[in-house]
């Protein structure tokens, strides 16, 4: 049922968010408390001034409508910019890899072109609370790509010991994980990495006039992708 129009002053409403939405043609989901709404009244006013479980679900549904660019559930299409997500993702910080030989793996990724950013031993009760492993002691090395935008966190567990090994799992295994790097010269990179024990998993393949691609196995069987841009 559509929200009623009135002379309600949105600026005096505690839930008013300047610039959030207009509700000129908006619809309140059925079963929700209806409040007076005018041209600049935020969606919170249209549904309920007091946050409720239903209210939060309405906002989630609205977010879905915004992202999909189409009507979702009982909402109509909104005619003004959608609500900005105040808990937006900032970046992917790093990818973690557990290894059995930290020195060898550092040397391998260094040969590939990553820079060693730092090393540390992580231990103590706080660390075990993060991972759920309880008492733990881990050697880590953080390696950074030359552009500074991506990192690998290499970890060697001292305690507790490793309990599973996925390194030699095939590409179609559940939980399959690999890291892909863009390189200037895929042939030259392969030649250097073979001296570090790397082996080609399949073959080097060219995709149209865009990329040359391959998978290799690195230290301990770690799966790594290489890509060379052609255009």
C-alpha positions as CSV (number, residue, x, y, z in Angstrom):
1,X,0.0,0.0,0.0
2,X,1.4,3.4,-0.9
3,X,2.5,5.8,1.9
4,X,0.2,8.7,2.6
5,X,1.3,12.3,1.7
6,X,1.1,15.0,4.3
7,X,2.7,18.2,5.6
8,X,5.1,16.2,7.8
9,X,8.4,18.1,8.2
10,X,11.2,15.7,7.5
11,X,13.9,18.0,8.9
12,X,12.3,17.5,12.4
13,X,12.2,13.8,12.1
14,X,15.1,12.0,14.0
15,X,15.3,9.4,11.2
16,X,15.7,11.9,8.4
17,X,18.8,11.4,6.3
18,X,19.4,14.4,4.0
19,X,19.7,13.3,0.4
20,X,18.7,9.7,1.1
21,X,15.7,9.1,-1.1
22,X,12.5,10.7,-2.2
23,X,9.4,8.6,-1.9
24,X,7.3,10.4,-4.5
25,X,6.3,7.1,-6.1
26,X,7.5,4.8,-3.4
27,X,5.6,1.9,-1.9
28,X,5.7,0.6,1.7
29,X,5.8,-3.2,1.9
30,X,2.6,-4.6,3.2
31,X,2.4,-5.3,6.9
32,X,4.7,-2.5,7.9
33,X,3.8,0.5,9.9
34,X,3.1,3.5,7.7
35,X,4.2,7.0,8.5
36,X,3.4,10.3,6.7
37,X,5.8,10.9,3.8
38,X,6.7,13.9,1.7
39,X,9.1,14.6,-1.2
40,X,12.3,14.6,1.0
41,X,11.3,12.2,3.7
42,X,13.8,9.3,4.0
43,X,12.7,5.8,3.6
44,X,12.9,5.3,7.4
45,X,10.0,7.7,7.8
46,X,8.0,5.9,5.3
47,X,8.2,2.6,7.0
48,X,8.9,3.2,10.7
49,X,10.8,5.7,12.8
50,X,11.9,3.1,15.2
51,X,14.3,0.4,13.8
52,X,12.7,-3.1,13.9
53,X,13.6,-6.4,12.4
54,X,11.1,-5.8,9.7
55,X,12.6,-2.3,9.1
56,X,16.1,-3.7,8.7
57,X,14.8,-6.4,6.3
58,X,13.2,-3.6,4.3
59,X,16.5,-1.8,4.0
60,X,18.2,-5.0,2.9
61,X,15.5,-5.5,0.3
62,X,16.0,-1.9,-0.9
63,X,19.7,-2.5,-1.2
64,X,19.0,-5.5,-3.4
65,X,16.7,-3.3,-5.5
66,X,19.4,-0.7,-5.9
67,X,22.1,-3.2,-6.8
68,X,20.0,-5.2,-9.2
69,X,18.5,-2.1,-10.9
70,X,15.1,-3.7,-10.9
71,X,12.1,-4.2,-8.7
72,X,12.6,-6.7,-5.8
73,X,10.0,-8.2,-3.5
74,X,7.2,-5.6,-3.0
75,X,9.3,-2.4,-3.7
76,X,8.7,-0.3,-6.8
77,X,11.6,1.2,-8.7
78,X,13.1,4.2,-6.9
79,X,13.5,7.4,-8.9
80,X,16.4,8.9,-6.9
81,X,20.0,7.6,-6.1
82,X,20.0,4.6,-3.8
83,X,21.3,4.6,-0.2
84,X,25.0,4.4,0.0
85,X,26.2,1.5,2.0
86,X,27.9,2.9,5.1
87,X,29.8,-0.4,5.7
88,X,31.4,-0.6,2.2
89,X,34.3,-2.9,1.5
90,X,37.6,-1.0,1.5
91,X,39.9,-3.5,-0.2
92,X,41.1,-7.1,-0.3
93,X,44.0,-7.0,2.1
94,X,45.9,-10.2,1.5
95,X,45.7,-13.9,0.6
96,X,47.0,-16.3,3.1
97,X,48.9,-19.5,2.2
98,X,50.1,-22.1,4.7
99,X,53.5,-23.5,3.7
100,X,55.9,-26.1,5.2
101,X,59.1,-24.4,4.1
102,X,59.0,-20.6,4.6
103,X,62.4,-19.8,3.4
104,X,62.0,-21.8,0.1
105,X,58.6,-20.1,-0.5
106,X,59.9,-16.6,0.2
107,X,62.7,-17.3,-2.3
108,X,60.3,-18.6,-4.9
109,X,57.9,-15.6,-4.8
110,X,60.9,-13.3,-4.6
111,X,62.1,-14.8,-7.9
112,X,58.6,-14.2,-9.3
113,X,58.9,-10.5,-8.4
114,X,57.2,-10.0,-5.0
115,X,59.0,-8.0,-2.3
116,X,59.4,-9.2,1.3
117,X,57.5,-6.6,3.3
118,X,58.2,-8.1,6.8
119,X,58.4,-11.2,8.9
120,X,57.1,-12.0,12.4
121,X,56.2,-14.8,14.8
122,X,52.5,-14.6,15.8
123,X,51.7,-16.3,19.1
124,X,49.6,-15.8,22.2
125,X,46.1,-16.2,23.4
126,X,44.7,-13.4,21.2
127,X,45.9,-15.1,18.0
128,X,44.2,-18.4,18.9
129,X,41.0,-16.6,19.5
130,X,41.0,-15.2,16.0
131,X,41.7,-18.5,14.3
132,X,39.8,-20.8,16.7
133,X,42.9,-22.9,17.2
134,X,43.6,-22.0,20.8
135,X,47.3,-21.9,21.7
136,X,49.2,-21.4,18.5
137,X,52.6,-20.2,17.3
138,X,53.1,-19.2,13.6
139,X,55.9,-17.8,11.6
140,X,54.6,-15.4,8.9
141,X,56.1,-13.5,6.0
142,X,54.2,-10.8,4.2
143,X,55.1,-10.4,0.5
144,X,54.0,-7.5,-1.6
145,X,53.5,-7.1,-5.4
146,X,55.6,-4.4,-7.1
147,X,52.6,-2.1,-7.5
148,X,51.9,-2.3,-3.7
149,X,48.2,-3.2,-4.2
150,X,48.3,-7.0,-3.4
151,X,49.9,-9.1,-0.7
152,X,50.5,-12.7,0.1
153,X,50.7,-13.8,3.8
154,X,52.9,-16.9,4.0
155,X,52.4,-18.9,7.2
156,X,54.3,-21.8,8.7
157,X,52.6,-23.3,11.7
158,X,54.8,-24.4,14.6
159,X,51.9,-25.2,16.9
160,X,49.5,-26.7,16.4
161,X,50.7,-28.9,13.5
162,X,49.0,-28.9,10.1
163,X,46.1,-31.3,9.8
164,X,45.3,-31.3,6.1
165,X,47.1,-30.8,2.8
166,X,45.3,-29.5,-0.3
167,X,48.3,-28.5,-2.3
168,X,48.1,-31.3,-4.8
169,X,44.4,-31.2,-5.2
170,X,43.2,-30.9,-8.9
171,X,41.8,-27.7,-10.2
172,X,38.2,-29.0,-10.0
173,X,38.5,-29.9,-6.3
174,X,36.1,-28.2,-3.8
175,X,37.9,-25.4,-2.1
176,X,40.4,-25.1,-4.9
177,X,42.6,-22.1,-4.5
178,X,45.2,-20.5,-6.7
179,X,46.8,-17.1,-7.1
180,X,47.1,-15.5,-10.5
181,X,49.9,-13.0,-11.4
182,X,50.3,-10.8,-14.4
183,X,53.8,-10.9,-15.8
184,X,55.6,-9.0,-18.6
185,X,57.2,-12.2,-20.2
186,X,55.6,-15.5,-19.4
187,X,58.3,-17.5,-21.1
188,X,61.1,-15.7,-19.2
189,X,59.2,-16.0,-15.9
190,X,58.8,-19.8,-16.4
191,X,62.5,-20.2,-17.2
192,X,63.4,-18.5,-13.9
193,X,60.9,-20.3,-11.8
194,X,61.9,-23.7,-13.2
195,X,65.2,-23.1,-11.5
196,X,63.3,-22.8,-8.3
197,X,61.5,-26.1,-8.8
198,X,58.4,-24.9,-10.6
199,X,56.7,-27.3,-13.1
200,X,54.1,-26.5,-15.7
201,X,50.7,-28.0,-14.8
202,X,49.2,-28.1,-18.3
203,X,50.6,-25.9,-21.1
204,X,50.9,-22.3,-22.0
205,X,47.8,-21.3,-23.9
206,X,47.0,-18.1,-25.8
207,X,43.5,-16.7,-25.5
208,X,42.7,-14.7,-28.6
209,X,44.9,-11.7,-28.9
210,X,44.5,-10.8,-25.2
211,X,46.4,-13.1,-22.9
212,X,48.9,-16.0,-22.7
213,X,48.1,-18.1,-19.7
214,X,49.4,-21.1,-17.7
215,X,49.3,-22.8,-14.4
216,X,52.4,-23.9,-12.5
217,X,53.1,-25.8,-9.4
218,X,55.4,-24.0,-7.0
219,X,57.0,-24.9,-3.6
220,X,55.3,-28.0,-2.1
221,X,52.9,-28.2,-5.0
222,X,51.3,-24.7,-4.6
223,X,49.1,-23.9,-7.6
224,X,50.0,-20.5,-9.2
225,X,48.6,-18.9,-12.4
226,X,50.6,-16.7,-14.7
227,X,49.2,-14.3,-17.3
228,X,50.9,-12.2,-19.9
229,X,48.8,-9.4,-21.5
230,X,49.2,-9.1,-25.3
231,X,47.3,-5.9,-25.9
